[in-house]
Amino acid sequence: MARTIGLRGGLWTIGLTGLLVVGPLSIVAPMAGALGLATLGLMATLLTAIVQHRRAARLAVSQEKLSGEIGVLSQRLLKAEAAITVAARAVLTRTEAPPPPPEASGPDAETLAAGVEEVTREIGLLSGIVRELAAVVSTQESEIERLKAVREAAPPPTLAPKAAAAAPTEPTAGARSVPARPVTSEPAAVTAFKPPAFVPTNRDPERDSALVEAFDGDGLEVWLQPVVTLPQRKVVSYEALARLKLGAEILAPDAFISVLERHGRTTALDRRMIRSSAVIARHLQSRGSNATVAYGLSPLSLFEPDFLRSLVGLVSGDADLAGRVAVTLPQASWRGLDPEQNAVLGALRGRIGFGLDRPTDLRFDVGLLAERGVSQIKVPTSLLLRPQSRETMSDIAIEDLVTSLGRAGIRLVATQVEREAEVPDLIDLDVPLAQGTVFAGPKAVRAEVFADVQGAPAQAQAPQGTAPEPAAEPPQQRRAFRDFLRRAV
C-alpha cells in the first residue's frame, strides 16, 4: 500500500482540506476562506520545495560518492596501463636481444607471461566496472538536472494574500485604518533544511565469517521452484535457487549474497549452482522428463575472463544435455554486453539456454534478444499488472508484447504469482508461463539425486573415454584488489 503520511502525503492532506473545509467556509465567511486558501497554498509550496530539496541533496551525495570511486578506478587503470607498457617493453627487449640459454629463459618467461595475464584480467574487470559506474553517474546527473529545472521553475512563495486577509473586517469608530504591509517569505526556511546524514549499514564480522565458512563447507543447498503453463498448470521447467544452511537457519540469497560479493565468492557460487543444475537436468532426463533447469547468474560473474568459457565444459560431453540447462541474466547485463562477452555467449548458443530476468522495464528489443538466443523473459507479476510509472511500461499493450515475443520464439514468464486472483488476469493477457507460490513453492533437492546422477554418467562413459566429470572447483584465491572492485559496485 502506498504511504499516505509524510511530506508527500501532506500535499494530499492540504488538497483535501482545501476542498472539504475551506471551500464551504468561503461561502459562509469569504475573508476567512481567503485566509485559509492562502495558508494552504503557502504550506503546499513549502512542502513541495522541501521534498525536491531532499531528493536533490540525496542524489548529490550519491553522485559525489560515485565520482570518488570512479577517480580511484581511474588511478588503478593508469597503473595497470603503465604495468602493461613496462611488460611490453621487456618483451620487445628480450625479442631483439640474442636468445639466452634455455635453462635461464624458462622461469623468467613463465613469470612474465603470468604477470601479463594477471594484468589483462584486472583490466577486463576494471573496464566492466567503470562502464557500469559511468552509466549510474549519468543517470544521477540527469535526475539532478531535472530536479534543478523543476525547482527553478517553481514560483517563490509569498505571504501577501495572508497579510491582506488578516486585516480586520469591521473597523471600530475612530480607528485609523492602516494598510497591511506585504510580507515576503524568507528563503532561509527552505535552504536551511539539512537532510539526514547517510548512515552505512552495520556489518557483523562474526556472522560474515560464519556465512563464508558455511558456503566454503557443505552449507550450500539447491532448491527448485517449478514453472507451469497457463491455464493447464503443467510443469515445463524449474528454476534452481541457492539456499545457505547456517546452523538451523535456511537463508535466502538476500541474506548472504552481499557477504559473498564482499569476499569474492559470487563466481564460485555460480559455478557450483550451474554444476548442480546440470546434475539435476541429467536426473530429470533419466526419468523421461523434458523439463529444463534455469539458474540466474550474478552480473559480476560476467567480468571474470574464464567464467563464460568454462560453461562449455558442463555440457560438451553430453549431447543429450544440450539445451536442458539455461542461465538467465539481468536486463541491465544484456543491455551492457561488450563485444567479447557477446562473442562468448554466441559460442554457447545451442549448448546452453539463455533467459532474461530482473527487468527494470518492459521495453524489450525483441529482435536483438532473439538474435542472442534468449528463449525466456521472466517478469514480476506486479510489473505486468500494476506498473509503478509510465517509464516502466511498454510502448505497446501487454497482449501485443506477448504476441511479439512469441513470434520471435521467446516465451514470457510471470514470476512472483502469490495470489490466486492474479491468475485469471494473466490468462486474459495470454501469458503462456507462470511461476509463484500459488502453483508451488521452492523445495530442497534430495541429496540422493546428486549421488545417483553424478555416479551413473561416469560409469557409463568411462569405457568410451569421453566427457570426464567436471573438474573440481579451483581453490579460492584472496585478491584484495578484486574484492575492493566488487565492493565498489
C-alpha positions as CSV (number, residue, x, y, z in Angstrom):
1,M,0.0,0.0,0.0
2,A,1.3,3.5,-0.9
3,R,2.4,5.6,2.0
4,T,-0.1,8.3,2.9
5,I,1.6,10.1,5.8
6,G,4.7,12.3,5.3
7,L,5.9,15.2,3.2
8,R,4.3,13.8,0.0
9,G,1.1,12.7,1.9
10,G,0.9,16.3,3.3
11,L,0.2,17.6,-0.2
12,W,-2.8,15.3,-0.5
13,T,-4.0,16.3,3.0
14,I,-3.7,20.0,2.2
15,G,-5.7,19.5,-1.0
16,L,-8.5,17.6,0.7
17,T,-8.6,20.2,3.5
18,G,-9.0,23.0,0.9
19,L,-11.7,21.1,-0.8
20,L,-13.7,19.9,2.1
21,V,-13.2,22.7,4.7
22,V,-12.0,25.9,3.1
23,G,-14.4,25.7,0.2
24,P,-17.6,25.6,2.2
25,L,-16.0,28.1,4.6
26,S,-15.5,30.6,1.8
27,I,-19.3,30.6,1.2
28,V,-20.1,31.5,4.8
29,A,-17.1,33.8,5.6
30,P,-15.3,35.0,2.5
31,M,-12.4,36.6,4.3
32,A,-11.8,33.6,6.5
33,G,-11.9,31.4,3.4
34,A,-9.4,33.6,1.6
35,L,-7.1,33.4,4.6
36,G,-7.4,29.6,4.7
37,L,-6.7,29.3,1.0
38,A,-3.6,31.5,1.3
39,T,-2.3,29.5,4.2
40,L,-2.9,26.2,2.5
41,G,-1.2,27.4,-0.7
42,L,1.9,28.6,1.2
43,M,2.1,25.2,3.1
44,A,1.8,23.3,-0.2
45,T,4.6,25.4,-1.8
46,L,6.9,24.9,1.1
47,L,6.3,21.1,1.3
48,T,6.9,20.8,-2.4
49,A,10.2,22.7,-2.1
50,I,11.3,20.6,0.8
51,V,10.6,17.4,-1.0
52,Q,12.6,18.5,-4.0
53,H,15.5,19.8,-1.9
54,R,15.7,16.5,-0.1
55,R,15.8,14.4,-3.2
56,A,18.3,16.7,-4.9
57,A,20.6,16.5,-1.8
58,R,20.4,12.7,-1.7
59,L,21.3,12.5,-5.4
60,A,24.2,15.0,-5.0
61,V,25.7,12.9,-2.1
62,S,25.3,9.7,-4.2
63,Q,26.9,11.4,-7.2
64,E,29.8,12.7,-5.2
65,K,30.5,9.2,-3.8
66,L,30.4,7.6,-7.2
67,S,32.7,10.3,-8.6
68,G,35.2,9.4,-5.9
69,E,35.0,5.7,-6.7
70,I,35.5,6.5,-10.4
71,G,38.6,8.5,-9.6
72,V,40.1,5.6,-7.6
73,L,39.3,3.2,-10.5
74,S,40.9,5.6,-13.0
75,Q,44.1,5.7,-11.0
76,R,44.2,1.9,-11.0
77,L,43.7,1.9,-14.7
78,L,46.6,4.2,-15.2
79,K,48.8,2.0,-13.0
80,A,47.7,-1.1,-15.0
81,E,48.4,0.7,-18.3
82,A,51.9,1.6,-17.0
83,A,52.5,-2.1,-16.0
84,I,51.5,-3.3,-19.4
85,T,53.8,-0.8,-21.1
86,V,56.7,-2.0,-19.0
87,A,55.9,-5.6,-19.7
88,A,55.6,-4.9,-23.5
89,R,59.0,-3.1,-23.5
90,A,60.5,-6.0,-21.6
91,V,59.1,-8.5,-24.2
92,L,60.5,-6.3,-27.1
93,T,63.9,-6.1,-25.4
94,R,64.1,-9.8,-25.0
95,T,63.0,-10.4,-28.6
96,E,65.6,-8.1,-30.0
97,A,68.4,-9.3,-27.7
98,P,70.2,-12.6,-28.5
99,P,68.3,-15.6,-27.1
100,P,69.7,-16.7,-23.7
101,P,70.3,-20.3,-22.8
102,P,67.1,-22.3,-22.4
103,E,67.9,-23.0,-18.8
104,A,67.9,-19.3,-17.9
105,S,65.0,-18.1,-20.0
106,G,62.4,-20.6,-18.9
107,P,61.4,-19.3,-15.5
108,D,61.6,-15.7,-16.5
109,A,59.4,-16.2,-19.5
110,E,56.8,-18.0,-17.4
111,T,56.8,-15.3,-14.7
112,L,56.5,-12.6,-17.4
113,A,53.6,-14.4,-19.1
114,A,51.8,-14.9,-15.7
115,G,52.2,-11.2,-14.9
116,V,50.8,-10.1,-18.3
117,E,47.9,-12.5,-17.9
118,E,47.1,-11.2,-14.5
119,V,47.2,-7.5,-15.6
120,T,44.9,-8.4,-18.6
121,R,42.4,-9.9,-16.2
122,E,42.5,-6.9,-14.0
123,I,41.9,-4.6,-16.9
124,G,38.9,-6.6,-18.1
125,L,37.4,-6.4,-14.7
126,L,38.1,-2.7,-14.4
127,S,36.7,-1.8,-17.7
128,G,33.4,-3.5,-17.0
129,I,33.0,-1.9,-13.6
130,V,33.9,1.5,-14.9
131,R,31.3,1.2,-17.6
132,E,28.6,0.4,-15.0
133,L,29.7,3.3,-12.8
134,A,29.6,5.7,-15.7
135,A,26.0,4.6,-16.5
136,V,25.0,5.1,-12.9
137,V,26.6,8.6,-12.7
138,S,25.0,9.6,-16.0
139,T,21.6,8.7,-14.6
140,Q,22.2,10.6,-11.4
141,E,23.3,13.7,-13.2
142,S,20.2,13.7,-15.5
143,E,18.0,13.3,-12.4
144,I,19.7,16.2,-10.6
145,E,19.4,18.5,-13.6
146,R,15.7,17.6,-13.9
147,L,15.1,18.5,-10.2
148,K,17.0,21.7,-10.5
149,A,14.9,22.7,-13.5
150,V,11.7,22.0,-11.6
151,R,12.9,23.9,-8.6
152,E,13.9,27.0,-10.6
153,A,10.6,27.0,-12.5
154,A,8.5,27.0,-9.3
155,P,7.4,30.5,-8.2
156,P,8.7,31.8,-4.9
157,P,6.2,31.6,-2.0
158,T,4.7,34.8,-0.7
159,L,2.6,35.7,2.3
160,A,0.9,38.8,0.8
161,P,-2.5,37.2,0.5
162,K,-2.3,36.1,4.1
163,A,-1.4,39.6,5.3
164,A,-4.2,41.2,3.3
165,A,-6.8,38.7,4.6
166,A,-5.7,39.3,8.2
167,A,-7.0,42.9,8.1
168,P,-10.0,43.5,10.5
169,T,-13.3,43.1,8.7
170,E,-15.2,45.5,11.0
171,P,-13.2,48.6,11.9
172,T,-14.3,50.4,15.1
173,A,-15.3,54.0,15.2
174,G,-12.4,56.4,15.4
175,A,-10.0,53.8,14.5
176,R,-7.4,54.7,11.9
177,S,-7.1,52.2,9.0
178,V,-3.5,51.2,8.4
179,P,-2.8,49.4,5.2
180,A,-1.3,46.0,5.6
181,R,2.4,45.7,4.7
182,P,3.2,42.9,2.3
183,V,5.5,40.4,4.0
184,T,7.6,38.1,1.8
185,S,8.7,34.7,2.9
186,E,12.2,34.1,3.9
187,P,14.0,31.7,1.7
188,A,16.2,30.6,4.7
189,A,13.3,28.4,5.8
190,V,13.9,26.2,2.8
191,T,17.6,26.5,2.3
192,A,18.4,25.9,5.9
193,F,16.9,22.3,5.7
194,K,19.5,19.6,6.0
195,P,18.8,16.0,5.0
196,P,19.7,13.3,7.4
197,A,23.3,12.1,7.2
198,F,23.9,8.8,5.4
199,V,24.5,6.0,7.9
200,P,26.2,2.9,6.5
201,T,24.8,-0.5,7.2
202,N,26.3,-2.1,10.2
203,R,28.2,-5.3,9.5
204,D,28.7,-8.2,11.8
205,P,32.2,-9.6,11.1
206,E,31.4,-12.8,13.1
207,R,28.3,-13.5,11.1
208,D,30.0,-12.7,7.8
209,S,32.8,-15.2,8.7
210,A,30.2,-17.8,9.6
211,L,28.4,-17.3,6.3
212,V,31.6,-17.6,4.3
213,E,32.6,-20.7,6.3
214,A,29.2,-22.3,5.7
215,F,29.5,-21.6,2.0
216,D,33.0,-23.0,1.7
217,G,31.8,-26.1,3.5
218,D,28.7,-28.0,2.7
219,G,26.1,-25.4,3.7
220,L,25.0,-24.6,0.1
221,E,21.7,-26.2,-0.8
222,V,19.9,-26.2,-4.1
223,W,16.1,-25.6,-4.1
224,L,13.8,-25.9,-7.1
225,Q,10.6,-24.0,-8.0
226,P,8.6,-25.1,-11.0
227,V,7.4,-23.0,-13.9
228,V,4.0,-24.0,-15.2
229,T,1.9,-23.4,-18.3
230,L,-1.3,-21.4,-18.2
231,P,-4.0,-22.3,-17.9
232,Q,-3.2,-26.1,-17.7
233,R,-0.6,-25.6,-14.9
234,K,1.7,-28.3,-16.3
235,V,5.3,-28.2,-15.2
236,V,7.7,-27.4,-18.1
237,S,10.8,-26.2,-16.3
238,Y,12.4,-25.5,-13.0
239,E,14.4,-22.6,-11.5
240,A,17.4,-23.5,-9.4
241,L,17.6,-21.3,-6.2
242,A,20.5,-21.1,-3.9
243,R,20.0,-21.5,-0.2
244,L,22.6,-21.4,2.6
245,K,22.2,-23.5,5.7
246,L,23.7,-21.8,8.8
247,G,23.0,-23.9,11.8
248,A,19.2,-24.4,12.0
249,E,18.6,-21.4,9.6
250,I,17.9,-21.7,5.9
251,L,18.9,-18.4,4.4
252,A,17.6,-16.9,1.1
253,P,20.1,-15.2,-1.3
254,D,19.1,-11.7,0.0
255,A,20.6,-12.6,3.4
256,F,24.0,-13.8,2.2
257,I,24.7,-12.7,-1.4
258,S,26.1,-9.3,-0.3
259,V,28.5,-11.1,2.1
260,L,29.7,-13.4,-0.7
261,E,30.2,-10.4,-3.0
262,R,32.4,-8.6,-0.5
263,H,34.5,-11.8,-0.1
264,G,34.8,-12.6,-3.8
265,R,32.6,-15.7,-3.7
266,T,29.9,-14.9,-6.3
267,T,31.7,-16.6,-9.2
268,A,32.2,-19.7,-7.1
269,L,28.5,-19.7,-6.2
270,D,27.5,-19.5,-9.8
271,R,29.9,-22.3,-10.8
272,R,28.6,-24.6,-8.1
273,M,24.9,-23.8,-8.8
274,I,25.4,-24.4,-12.6
275,R,27.1,-27.8,-11.9
276,S,24.2,-28.7,-9.6
277,S,21.7,-27.6,-12.3
278,A,23.5,-29.9,-14.8
279,V,23.2,-32.8,-12.4
280,I,19.5,-32.2,-11.8
281,A,18.9,-31.9,-15.6
282,R,20.6,-35.4,-16.1
283,H,18.4,-36.8,-13.3
284,L,15.2,-35.4,-15.0
285,Q,16.4,-36.8,-18.3
286,S,16.9,-40.2,-16.8
287,R,13.3,-40.2,-15.6
288,G,12.0,-39.3,-19.1
289,S,11.2,-35.6,-18.3
290,N,11.7,-32.9,-20.8
291,A,11.8,-30.1,-18.2
292,T,14.8,-27.7,-18.2
293,V,16.6,-26.2,-15.3
294,A,17.5,-22.5,-15.2
295,Y,19.7,-20.5,-12.9
296,G,20.1,-16.7,-12.5
297,L,23.7,-15.6,-12.8
298,S,25.3,-12.8,-10.9
299,P,26.2,-9.8,-13.0
300,L,29.7,-9.8,-11.5
301,S,30.5,-13.2,-12.9
302,L,30.4,-11.8,-16.5
303,F,33.6,-9.9,-15.8
304,E,35.6,-13.0,-14.9
305,P,37.6,-13.7,-18.0
306,D,37.3,-17.5,-18.0
307,F,33.9,-18.0,-16.4
308,L,31.8,-17.9,-19.5
309,R,34.2,-20.2,-21.4
310,S,34.1,-22.7,-18.5
311,L,30.4,-23.2,-19.1
312,V,31.2,-25.1,-22.3
313,G,32.7,-27.9,-20.3
314,L,29.5,-28.6,-18.5
315,V,27.5,-29.8,-21.5
316,S,30.2,-30.5,-24.1
317,G,30.5,-34.2,-23.1
318,D,26.7,-35.0,-23.2
319,A,24.9,-34.1,-26.4
320,D,21.5,-35.0,-24.9
321,L,22.0,-32.4,-22.2
322,A,22.3,-29.5,-24.7
323,G,19.5,-27.0,-24.1
324,R,18.4,-28.6,-20.8
325,V,20.4,-26.2,-18.7
326,A,19.7,-22.5,-19.0
327,V,21.2,-19.4,-17.5
328,T,19.4,-16.1,-17.0
329,L,21.0,-12.6,-16.9
330,P,19.5,-9.3,-15.7
331,Q,18.1,-6.9,-18.2
332,A,20.9,-4.4,-17.5
333,S,23.5,-7.1,-18.2
334,W,22.0,-7.9,-21.6
335,R,22.0,-4.2,-22.5
336,G,25.6,-3.7,-21.4
337,L,27.3,-6.7,-23.0
338,D,30.7,-5.8,-24.6
339,P,31.8,-7.4,-27.9
340,E,33.9,-10.1,-26.1
341,Q,31.1,-11.2,-23.8
342,N,28.7,-11.2,-26.7
343,A,31.0,-13.4,-28.7
344,V,31.5,-15.9,-25.9
345,L,27.7,-16.1,-25.4
346,G,27.2,-16.6,-29.1
347,A,29.6,-19.6,-29.0
348,L,27.5,-21.1,-26.2
349,R,24.2,-20.7,-28.1
350,G,22.6,-24.2,-28.8
351,R,24.5,-25.8,-25.9
352,I,23.1,-23.7,-23.0
353,G,19.7,-21.9,-23.0
354,F,19.5,-18.2,-22.2
355,G,16.9,-16.1,-20.5
356,L,16.3,-12.6,-19.2
357,D,15.2,-11.8,-15.6
358,R,15.3,-9.0,-13.1
359,P,13.9,-6.5,-15.6
360,T,13.6,-2.8,-14.7
361,D,11.0,-2.0,-17.5
362,L,9.1,-3.7,-20.3
363,R,10.9,-2.1,-23.2
364,F,12.5,-5.2,-24.7
365,D,14.4,-5.2,-28.0
366,V,12.7,-8.4,-29.2
367,G,14.8,-8.8,-32.4
368,L,18.2,-8.4,-30.6
369,L,17.2,-10.7,-27.8
370,A,16.1,-13.4,-30.3
371,E,19.3,-13.0,-32.2
372,R,21.3,-13.6,-29.0
373,G,19.4,-16.8,-28.3
374,V,17.1,-15.6,-25.4
375,S,14.2,-18.0,-25.1
376,Q,12.5,-16.8,-21.9
377,I,11.9,-13.5,-20.3
378,K,10.9,-13.5,-16.6
379,V,8.9,-10.5,-15.4
380,P,7.4,-10.0,-12.0
381,T,3.6,-10.1,-11.9
382,S,3.4,-6.7,-10.2
383,L,5.3,-5.1,-13.2
384,L,2.8,-6.7,-15.6
385,L,-0.4,-6.0,-13.8
386,R,0.5,-2.9,-11.7
387,P,3.3,-0.9,-13.2
388,Q,4.5,1.9,-10.9
389,S,5.3,4.5,-13.6
390,R,4.9,5.2,-17.3
391,E,8.7,4.8,-17.8
392,T,8.5,1.1,-16.9
393,M,5.6,0.3,-19.3
394,S,6.0,-1.0,-22.8
395,D,5.3,1.1,-25.8
396,I,2.6,-1.5,-26.8
397,A,-0.1,-3.3,-24.9
398,I,0.9,-6.3,-22.8
399,E,-1.2,-8.6,-25.1
400,D,0.7,-7.4,-28.1
401,L,4.0,-7.7,-26.3
402,V,3.3,-11.3,-25.5
403,T,2.4,-11.9,-29.2
404,S,5.5,-10.2,-30.4
405,L,7.7,-12.2,-28.1
406,G,6.0,-15.4,-29.2
407,R,6.6,-14.7,-32.9
408,A,10.4,-14.3,-32.1
409,G,10.4,-17.6,-30.2
410,I,10.6,-16.0,-26.7
411,R,8.1,-17.0,-24.0
412,L,7.1,-14.6,-21.3
413,V,7.1,-16.0,-17.7
414,A,5.2,-14.2,-15.0
415,T,7.0,-14.6,-11.7
416,Q,6.1,-14.0,-8.1
417,V,2.5,-15.0,-8.5
418,E,1.3,-15.0,-4.9
419,R,-2.4,-14.6,-5.2
420,E,-5.0,-16.8,-6.9
421,A,-6.8,-13.7,-8.1
422,E,-3.9,-12.8,-10.3
423,V,-4.0,-16.0,-12.4
424,P,-7.2,-15.1,-14.4
425,D,-5.7,-11.7,-15.2
426,L,-2.5,-13.3,-16.5
427,I,-4.6,-15.7,-18.6
428,D,-6.5,-12.8,-20.1
429,L,-3.2,-11.2,-21.1
430,D,-2.2,-14.5,-22.9
431,V,0.8,-15.0,-20.7
432,P,2.0,-18.6,-21.5
433,L,4.1,-19.4,-18.4
434,A,3.9,-18.5,-14.7
435,Q,5.9,-19.2,-11.5
436,G,5.0,-18.5,-7.9
437,T,3.8,-19.8,-4.6
438,V,0.3,-20.1,-5.9
439,F,1.4,-23.1,-8.0
440,A,4.2,-24.5,-5.9
441,G,6.9,-23.0,-3.6
442,P,10.6,-23.8,-3.6
443,K,11.6,-27.2,-2.3
444,A,15.0,-28.6,-1.5
445,V,16.6,-31.2,-3.8
446,R,17.2,-34.6,-2.2
447,A,20.9,-35.5,-1.6
448,E,20.5,-38.8,-3.3
449,V,19.7,-37.1,-6.6
450,F,23.2,-35.8,-6.7
451,A,24.7,-39.1,-5.6
452,D,22.8,-41.1,-8.2
453,V,23.2,-38.8,-11.2
454,Q,26.8,-37.9,-10.6
455,G,27.9,-41.6,-10.4
456,A,25.8,-43.0,-13.3
457,P,27.3,-41.0,-16.2
458,A,30.8,-41.5,-15.1
459,Q,30.4,-45.3,-15.1
460,A,28.6,-45.3,-18.4
461,Q,31.1,-43.1,-20.2
462,A,34.3,-44.4,-18.7
463,P,34.9,-47.2,-21.3
464,Q,34.5,-44.7,-24.2
465,G,37.0,-42.2,-22.8
466,T,34.7,-39.2,-23.4
467,A,33.5,-36.3,-21.3
468,P,35.1,-36.9,-17.9
469,E,33.3,-35.4,-14.9
470,P,33.7,-31.7,-14.4
471,A,36.9,-30.8,-12.7
472,A,36.9,-29.9,-9.1
473,E,36.3,-26.3,-8.2
474,P,39.7,-24.4,-8.0
475,P,40.7,-23.2,-4.6
476,Q,39.7,-19.7,-3.7
477,Q,42.4,-17.0,-4.1
478,R,42.2,-13.9,-1.9
479,R,42.7,-10.9,-4.1
480,A,42.3,-7.7,-2.1
481,F,42.1,-5.5,-5.2
482,R,39.3,-7.5,-6.8
483,D,37.4,-7.6,-3.5
484,F,37.6,-3.8,-3.4
485,L,36.3,-3.6,-7.0
486,R,33.3,-5.8,-6.1
487,R,32.5,-3.6,-3.1
488,A,32.6,-0.6,-5.4
489,V,29.6,-1.7,-7.3
